[in-house]
Amino acid sequence: MPEPTDPRGPEWPAPASADGGPPRWIVYVDLDAYYVSCELRERPELAGRPVIVGPPPSDRPSRGVVLSASYEARAFGVKSALPVRVAAGLCPEAVWIPPDFPKYERVSEEVRALLRRHAPDVVPFSIDEAAVSVAALTPEEVRALAERMQRDLRESLGLPASFGCSTSRAVAKIATDRAKPGGIVVVPPERIAEFLAPLPVRSIPGVGPKTEALLGAHGVRTIGELAAHRPGEVGGWIGEFGRELVSLARGRPVEGPLAASGPRSRSTDRTFPVDVADWPTLDTTVRELAASLAASLDHEGVRYAAVGVGFRWADFSRSQRLRTLPAAQEGIGPLTERAVHLARELWDEESQGRGRPIRTLSVRAERLTARAQRQAVLDEFPPPARPTVKSPPGVDGGDRP
């Protein structure tokens, strides 16, 4: 079909599925205030109160940050990554709950299992986000499915969630952001350009402050303004990504299969209550974070081809290292070994210089791919059975040396 003169019309039909059946829709699920919601399941008496998950404030100097805040706490200006001392000043009446990361991982697995009962194709994007690929004939059917999932999450797991639905993962993600908290937004394919037009370009996944500034320098601040420019023109400003942005803005996003368009990286981090200045503590923490991240990826059937480690120092500056592996790997061993090695490199380098203590430690896995078949390792195989030696007639049996 030729490209229209007006990038926002005429209406475009939904793309057909690969087998010629009904179009594939993406139902994007984002669990609202996830860590807080996990805690409220066990403490329902706190519902409606300002609740913050993070290291509780104390009289001692603390480098902790807010991990999650209830919407009642957000009304006071509290948000994720805000220093604990600042959050305590903004909302002195808040109830503070220390984080329980193993619990959050377990609940996240329960969420994925529940979603798979509604549709088998579920791709996790983080501990509290996932995309579900479904075949549906009408937007009404998609909304009905999202309502069932939302109700099931609330009734079975006690978790509130927001849903965005479209034939594009990026648009579904944007719709989810507009649905928060606790809503459902469905964007049919013929309405994508209209839906996106008034939104700021920063609403697009992958558009950060630098890209926003580059587009703003050319007078492009909304997605509708982006749609009015030629793909090659925007590509000249910000690279090949610009062409994809224009296609998205015009309601014709370019995306591969859902599994191929999954997250390119996953990370986990820990902010220490008090700055750390000794290697044994860091070594233990790196191993714990790497093991947790690797276990999560393995459960999701994801392999990694690059490993990174990052330090945020006491002065808030950052250092990081990233290494590409010879081949894609899976499991705890390779990720942990490489993460510890990189962390040790950073630590030794700093020890020879300023010797700053560490505020936050992070471990990252990049270049993620779906696992087609699980790799086998020697540890998974039982030891070979010892041969049975028959005793001569008249001699009692028994193992021979």
N, C-alpha and C positions, 0 to 999 in steps of 0.2 A: 504494500500500500504506500503511495507517495506521501512524503511529509507535508502536512498542511502549511499554508502560509501563516495562519494564526497558530502559534505553538500551543494554545490552550483549547483548540477545537479542531475538527469535530470530535465526537465521542469515539473512544477506542474500545474494541471488544476485549474481553479477558483472554489471555493466552490459553490455548488448549493444552491439555496434559499430553505427555509423551505417547500415551496409548490411544489418543484420539477421544478420550472420555471427557468428562466435565473439567473445567479449569481447576488448577491447584490453587488453593488459598493458604496463606500463612496466618495462623492465629498466634500472636505474640503475647506471652504471659509474663507479667512483671509483678512479683509479690510485693505488696505495699509495706514499707517500713519493716523489712523482713526480720532483722534481728529482734526488734521490739515485738513484732507479732509472735515470734517463737516464744519469747518470754511471757507474753500475756496469756498464752495457752495454759501455762502453769500458774499464773497469778491473775485470774480474771478480775479480782478486786481492784486492780490497777487500771482497768479500762476507763477511758475518759480523762485520765490524769496525764500530766507531762512526764514521760518516761524517756530516759536516755540510757542506751547501752554503751558502755565504755568504762575505763578505769575510774572509779569514784574519786572525786576531788578530796584532797587531804591537805594538812598543814605543810607537808613536805613538798619540795619542788617536784613537779611532775611534768613529763613530756607527753602524757597521754592525749589522745584525741577522741572525739565522738565517733562511734562506729555507726550508730543509727539513732534516730530520734522519732518519737511519736509525733503525729500531726499537732497534738496539743502543745508539745515542746517547740515544734517548728514555728508556731505562732509567735513565739518569743524571739525568733531569729536564730534558734539553734539548728545546726545542720551538720551533716557528716563531715569529718576531717577538721572540725572546729576544735581548737585547743580546749582541754577540759576546764582550765581556769576561766577562759572566756565564757564558755557555755554555762558554768556555774554562776557567773555574774549576771548573765542574761536571764536565767531561769532558776533562781535560788530554791524554788519549791519543787524542782524536779526530783523524781525518784531515779536513783542511779543503780544500774544492774551490771555487774562485771560480765564480760563476754564469755560464752561457752561455745567455742568453735566446733568441737566434736559434735555437739548437739545440733548446731546449724547444718553441718554436713549431713547428719542422719536425716534430718527433716527434709533437706533438699532432695535426698534420694527418695523419700516417701512422696514428695511432690511429683517427681518424674515418673514414678510408678503409677501414680493416680492419673496423670495426663495420658500415659500409654494405654490405660484402660479405655480412654475415649478415642484415641487415634494412635496408631503404632509409631508413626514417624515423628519423634521428638528429638530436637537438637538443643542441648543446654548451651547457654551463652555465658552464664555466670552462676553463682550459687543461688541467685534469686530471679533469674530470667531464663526463659526457654522459648523456642519457636516450634510450633506444631504444624506440620504440613497435612492438609486434608483436601479431599475432593468434594466439591459442593456445586450445586446447580444455581443457587440464588444467594444473594446477600442475606436474605432472611434465614436461610438454613445455616449460614455461617454464624449469624448472631445467636441463633438458637443453640448451636453447639458451644459457643463461648459462654452463654448463660448457664448451660449445664456444667461446664468445667468450673466456672466461678462458684456456682452453688455447691458443687461437690468439694471444692477446696475449703470452702467456709464450713460446711457441715461435717465433713470427714476429718479434716486436719485443723480446723479452726484458724485458717489463714485467709486474710483478705487479699485480693489480687485485682490488677487492672489488665484489660485486654484490648489489643489493637488487631484488626483483621483487614487484610488486603491481599492482592495477588502478588505483592512485592514484599520481601522481608524488610527492606529499609522503610517502606511506607508503613508497614504494620508496626514497626518499632516506633516511628514518629507518632502514629495514632495512639499507641499505648501511653506515650508521654502526655498526650492531650486528654487521655481518659482518667488520669490519676486525680484523686484516689478512688479506687473501687468502681470505676466506670467501664463501659465497653464502647469503643468507636469502630465502626465498620466503614471502610472506604472502598466502594466498588471501583473497578478499573477505569470506568469511564469518568469517574469523579476525582481521580488522583490529582491532576493538575489544578483543578479548582480548590481542592482541599489544601494543597501545599502552597498555593500562590501567596497568601497573606503572611505566612510564617517566616521568621528570620532564617537566614541561611545556616545559622548555628544549630538549627533544629535537625539538620541532616547528620546522621551518624558518620563520623569520620571528619567532619568539619570542625576544626579546633580554632583557637584564637588567631593563629598565624594565617590560616586560610581565610578566616573571616575578615581579617585586616586587609589581605590582598584583594579580596573581592570588593570590600568597602572602598578601597582606593580607586576602583573603577565605577563607583556609584551603585554597586550591587549589594543590597542589604536584605532583600526578601527573595524567597524562592521564585516568586512571580517575575521579579526583575531579572533573575538569572535565566529564566526560560526565554526571555526576549533576545538573548545574545546567541551568536553562532557558536557551535561546539568548538570549532577550531580557534575562535577568538579567546574563549575562556581557557582552552587548553594551553594557549600561549602564555596566559597569566600564571597558571598554577600547575601546569603539566597535564599528563594524560587523564588524571582524576577529574579535570575540568570537563572533559567530554561526557564522562559518566554523570556528572552533576547536572549538566544541561538535559540529558536524556531523562533523568529522574524528574527534573523540574517540569518537563513537558508531558509528564504522565506516562513515560515509556521507559521505566527503569531497566537497566541491563544487569541481569543477575543470572548466575548459574544455578545448579541444583542446590537445595537448601544445605545439604551436608557439605558441599564444596564452599559454600559461602559462610560457613561457621566462623567462630572466633579465630583470629590468627594467633592469638596469644592468651595465656591465662597466667595469673599471678596470685600470690598470697603474701601477706606482710604481717609484721608484728611491731607495734610501737611499745618500747619498754617503759615501764613506770618511772624508772630512773635510768639515765644514760649509762650505757655499758662500755667498759674500757678493758675487758679481759677476753682473751680468745676462747677459753673453755666455754663460757656462756654463749658466745656467738656460734661456736661449733655445734653445740647442742641445739640451738635455735634453728640454725640452717638445716640440720638433719630433720628436725620435727616439721618444719615448713615444707621441705622437699618431699618428705614421705607423705604428708597430707595431700599436697598438690598431685603427686604421682598417683596416689590411690584414687583420687577423684577422677583424673583423666583415664585411668585404667578402667574404672567402673563405667565410664561413658564410652569406652571403645575408641579412645583417641590416642594417637602417637605424637611424639614431638621430635623435632630435628634441631632445636637450638635451646640452650639453657642460659639464663641470665641471673645475676645477683646484683642488688642495689643497696647502698647504704645512704641513709640521710643522717648527716652528722649533727652534732649538738648545735652548730651554728646555722642549721637548716640548709646548708649546701648539700649537693648530691654527688655521689660517685657510683658508677655501675660498670659491669663487665658482661659481655655476651659472647658465647662461643657456639659456633655451628658444629653439629655432630657429623661424623662421616656418613651416617645413614640415620633414618628415622628410628627412634627407639621407643620403648614402652616399659612400664614398671618402675619400681622405686629405685633400684640399683643405679642405673646410668644417670638419672636425674640427680640423685643425692651425691654421687661421686663427683660429678661435674660442678654442682653448686658449691660443695665444700671447697673444691679446688679454687674456684673463682673467688669465693669469699676470703680464702686464705691469701690469695694474691693481693686483693684490695687491702686487707688488714696489714700485711707485711709492708706494703708500700707506704701506708699511712704511718706505721710505726717508725719508719726511717725519716719521717718528716715532722708534721705538727703533732701527731699523736692525739688527734681529737677522739672523744668518745662518740658512740653511735646512739642515735635517737630511734631510728626505725630501720628494720632489716626486711628486705623483700627478696623472694625467689620467683623466677619467671620461666615459663616454658613457651617457646614460640615455634612458628612454622608447624602448626597442628594439622594433622590429617586424620581422616577416619580410618580405623583399622579394618582391613578386609578380612584378615585371619589372624588369630592370636599367635604371637611368637611363642615358641616353646623354649624354655631354658632348662639346663641340666637339673637344677634343683627340683623341677616339677616331676621328674621321672623317678619312680621307685627304684631302689637298688636291685640289680639282677638277682633272681632267685638262685640260691646255691644248688648245684646239682645233687640229686638224690642218689646215693650209692647203696645198692642193694647188698645186704649181708649174705654171705654164703649160707647154704642150708645148715641148720643147726647152730647158727651163731646169732645172738641177740642183735637187733638193729641198734642204730645210734649214729650220730654225726661222726664222720671221720675227719681228722685234721687235714 
